[in-house]
Amino acid sequence: MAKPVLYGADYSVYVRIARMTLEEKGVGYELVPVDIFAPEGIPAWYLEHHPFGRIPAFEHDGFRLFETNAITHYVDEAFEGPVLQPIDARGRARKTQIAGMLDAYGYRAMVWDVAVERLEKTTPDEDLIAAGLRQAETVLKVLTSLKANGPWLLGDRLTLVDLHAAPIIAYFVKVTEGRDLLERFSDIQDWYSRVTERPSFARTEKA
């Protein structure tokens, strides 16, 4: 089989989710840089891979995908390596629920409203940051309530939802407010410390 190709930028949370999945499966891949925030705009050729101009996109033996969850599920099921999905219906449902919660309620608040606003704005919007932190607190409370007993979010085995959550938290804790808030949720902080020890986390960290 040809080596899969992932299109995107190493700064992207969702590109990192896909990359961590490929790394955990032991799949060699090519990362083709696509900067959707470049001054010249989104490359015209890229719209053939992702019609909405977002990242990542993926290709394997002529099969193209966009949307991170579709990519990670395909990678888990199409390649040999450790199984990254629960085998039971409730575990799969919980995986989908947590990932969906993070996408809908965590990503924007934790990454954009808190981390990006604090790190990249000359004059950060403090009201936006405060609102983002309130939302992040709710997300961490819910994540704590949904976490199963064991080292990983769904119990004893690392799954796709750990790889989905880790890059979002990693961006959030780039700022003091994010680190301080995470410290209040010891179960999630311990889980995050465990994830950061994975080779997949180190190999996908932006230089």
C-alpha positions in Angstrom: 0.0 0.0 0.0 1.1 3.6 -0.7 2.1 5.7 2.3 -0.9 7.8 3.4 -0.8 11.6 3.0 -2.0 14.1 5.6 -2.6 17.7 4.5 -2.4 20.4 7.1 -0.2 22.5 9.4 1.8 21.4 12.4 0.2 24.1 14.6 -3.3 22.7 14.1 -5.0 20.9 16.9 -7.0 18.7 14.5 -4.0 17.9 12.3 -2.2 16.8 15.5 -5.1 14.5 16.5 -4.8 12.8 13.1 -1.0 12.6 13.4 -1.1 11.1 16.9 -3.5 8.5 15.6 -1.1 7.6 12.8 1.8 7.5 15.2 -0.1 5.3 17.7 -0.9 2.8 14.9 2.7 2.8 13.7 1.7 4.0 10.2 4.3 5.9 8.2 2.8 9.0 6.5 3.7 12.2 4.7 2.6 15.5 6.1 2.0 18.0 3.2 2.1 21.5 4.7 -1.1 23.6 4.1 -1.4 26.9 5.9 -5.0 28.1 5.7 -4.0 31.3 7.3 -1.3 32.3 4.8 -1.5 35.9 3.5 -2.1 34.6 0.0 -5.0 32.5 1.2 -5.9 28.9 0.8 -4.2 27.2 -2.2 -6.7 26.5 -5.0 -5.5 23.0 -5.4 -6.3 22.2 -1.8 -10.0 22.8 -2.3 -10.0 19.5 -4.3 -9.1 17.8 -1.1 -11.2 19.8 1.3 -14.0 21.8 -0.3 -14.4 24.0 2.8 -10.8 24.9 3.0 -10.2 23.5 6.5 -7.5 21.1 7.8 -6.7 18.3 7.9 -7.4 16.3 4.7 -6.2 12.8 4.0 -5.5 10.5 1.1 -4.6 6.9 0.9 -4.3 4.9 -2.3 -6.6 7.4 -4.1 -9.2 7.4 -1.2 -9.7 10.9 0.1 -11.2 12.0 3.3 -11.7 15.2 5.3 -13.1 15.7 8.8 -10.8 14.5 11.6 -13.1 11.9 13.1 -13.5 10.2 9.7 -9.7 10.2 9.2 -8.9 8.8 12.6 -11.5 6.1 12.4 -10.3 5.1 9.0 -6.7 4.9 10.1 -7.7 2.8 13.1 -9.7 0.3 11.0 -7.6 0.2 7.8 -4.2 -0.4 9.3 -2.6 -3.0 11.5 -1.6 -2.0 15.0 -3.2 -1.5 18.4 -7.0 -1.2 18.3 -8.0 2.3 19.3 -11.7 2.0 19.7 -13.8 0.2 22.4 -15.3 -3.0 21.3 -18.5 -2.6 23.3 -21.5 -0.4 22.4 -21.4 1.8 25.5 -17.7 2.4 25.2 -18.1 3.5 21.6 -21.0 5.7 22.5 -19.0 7.3 25.3 -16.0 7.9 22.9 -18.3 9.6 20.5 -20.0 11.7 23.2 -16.7 13.0 24.7 -15.2 13.8 21.3 -18.4 15.6 20.3 -18.5 17.5 23.5 -14.9 18.7 23.0 -15.6 19.7 19.5 -18.8 21.6 20.3 -18.0 23.2 23.6 -14.2 22.8 24.4 -12.2 23.6 21.3 -13.4 27.1 20.6 -13.3 28.2 24.2 -10.0 26.5 25.3 -8.0 27.1 22.1 -9.3 30.3 20.5 -11.0 32.2 23.3 -8.3 31.6 25.9 -5.0 30.4 24.4 -4.9 32.1 21.1 -6.5 35.3 22.5 -3.8 35.5 25.2 -0.8 34.4 23.2 -1.4 36.2 19.9 -3.3 39.3 20.5 -1.5 42.6 21.2 -4.5 43.7 23.3 -6.3 40.5 24.4 -10.1 40.7 25.0 -10.3 39.9 28.7 -14.0 39.4 28.6 -13.6 36.8 25.9 -10.9 35.1 27.9 -13.0 35.1 31.0 -16.0 33.6 29.1 -13.7 31.0 27.6 -12.4 30.0 31.0 -15.9 29.6 32.4 -16.8 27.4 29.5 -13.5 25.5 29.9 -14.3 24.9 33.5 -17.6 23.3 32.6 -15.9 21.1 30.0 -13.4 19.9 32.5 -16.1 19.2 35.1 -18.0 17.1 32.5 -14.9 15.4 31.3 -14.1 14.4 34.9 -17.6 13.1 35.4 -17.4 11.0 32.2 -14.0 9.6 32.7 -13.9 5.9 33.5 -11.8 4.4 36.2 -8.3 3.7 35.0 -5.4 5.5 33.4 -7.2 6.6 30.2 -10.5 8.4 29.5 -12.3 5.2 28.8 -10.5 3.0 31.3 -7.5 0.7 31.0 -6.8 1.2 27.3 -5.8 4.2 25.3 -8.4 5.0 22.6 -9.1 7.6 19.9 -10.8 9.9 22.4 -7.5 10.3 24.4 -5.9 11.3 21.2 -8.7 13.7 20.4 -8.6 15.4 23.8 -4.9 15.7 24.3 -4.1 18.3 21.6 -6.9 20.5 22.8 -5.7 20.4 26.4 -2.1 20.9 25.1 -3.0 24.2 23.5 -5.1 25.3 26.5 -2.2 24.8 29.0 0.2 27.0 26.9 -1.2 29.9 29.0 -1.1 30.4 32.8 -4.9 30.5 33.1 -5.2 27.1 31.4 -2.6 25.5 33.6 -4.1 26.9 36.7 -7.6 25.7 35.8 -6.4 22.2 34.9 -4.7 21.9 38.3 -8.2 22.0 39.9 -9.1 18.8 38.1 -6.6 16.2 39.4 -8.0 13.2 37.5 -7.7 15.1 34.2 -4.4 16.6 35.1 -3.0 13.1 35.9 -4.5 11.7 32.6 -2.9 14.6 30.7 0.5 14.0 32.3 0.2 10.4 31.1 -0.6 11.4 27.6 2.4 13.7 27.4 4.7 10.8 28.0 3.5 9.0 24.8 6.0 9.0 21.9 3.1 10.1 19.7 2.7 13.2 21.7 6.4 14.1 21.6 6.7 13.4 17.8 3.8 15.6 16.9 4.7 18.6 19.1 5.3 21.8 17.0 8.9 22.8 17.1 
